[in-house]
Amino acid sequence: MVIWCYYCLFKLNMKIEFKDIGNHLGTRSEARELRSFIISAMQKGQRVVFDFDKVEIISNSFADECFAKLTEEFNLDRIKSQTHFQNASPFVRAVIANSFKERLSRHHASS
């Protein structure tokens, strides 16, 4: 897995290239590890870029654990402003969007 940081407009950013994990993203344990890096970067004010080049499939559990659970730490506006998804296929985008929708609906139901 390659996670690298770069300077862009004088602000440090982190980029995660998921192709280095594989073209099928499926396990919660991998996602949990990544989420800890993402949370740390966001707490430091970094922008996180998720590059899905060559990723064909992402499981619901991976999307929930890696992305949707970010809502336990940050509000949705902050997540949107500090993250960017690139090279994601329509399928990958749909799975991620659905994971946020499910997580947020559970959160609102329990509030």
N, C-alpha and C positions, 0 to 999 in steps of 0.2 A: 504494500500500500504506500502510495506516495502522497504526502501532504506537504505542500510547500508554501512559503510565504513570499510575498513580493511587495515592493512599494509602488503604489499607484496614487498619484495626486497627493503625495506626502502622507498617506495613511497606509499602514500595514494591512495587507489582506492575506487571507489564507485560501488556497485552492485545493480541493480534493478531487483527484482524478480516479474515478471509480473503476476505470478499466484495469487499474493495477490490482484491484481486488478480484475482478472477473467480469464476464459479460452477463452473469446471472447473480443477482444480489439477493440473498435469501435468509441469512441467519440473524436472529436477534442479537446474538453475542457479538458479531462483527459490527452491527449497527450501534450497539450500546457503547462499544469502544470509540467509534467515530463520534458519537454524540458528545462524549466527554471532551474531545478535542474542540468540537464546534462550540460548546458552551463556554469553554475557557477562552476561545478566540473572541466570541461575542461579548463576554464580560470585559474584555480589554478594549472593546470598541472597534474590533476588526470587522471587516466585511468578509463573508465567507462565500466563495464561489464553488458550486457543485458542478463538476464536468462529467456528464454521462456519455461522452463519446465512446462508442462501441458497446455500450450496455444495452442488452436486448430485453432482459426481464428483471423486474424487481418485485419481490414478494410484498404482500400486505404487511406482514410482520416486520420486515426490514424497514419499510417506509414509516410505519408507526413508530418503531423504536428509534430510528435515526432522526426523523424529521418531526412527526406530529408530537412526540413527547417533549419537543422543545417548548411547547406551550405550557409545560409545567414550570418552566424557568422564566420565560419571556412572554410578553403579550404579542398578539399576532402582528400588530403594526411594527413592532421592533424586529420581529423575525423577517417580515417583508422588506424592511429597510436595510437590514444587515446581511441578507442572503441573496444569491443570484443562482438560478438554475440554467445551465447551458447545455446544448447538444442532447437534450432529453427528447426521446421519441414521444409521440402522442400517448402511447401505452404507458410509458414511465411517468409522464406528467399526470395522467389520469389516476394511476395508483397512488401517487403522492398526494394529489388533491383530495382523493377519497379518504386517505388516512387522516388528513387534517380535519375533514368534515366529520368523520366518525369520532375522532378524539374530542373535537369541540362540542359535538352534540352530547356526548357522554358527560363532559364537564358542565355544560349548561343544565343537563337533566339532574345532576347531583347538587347543583347550587340552590 
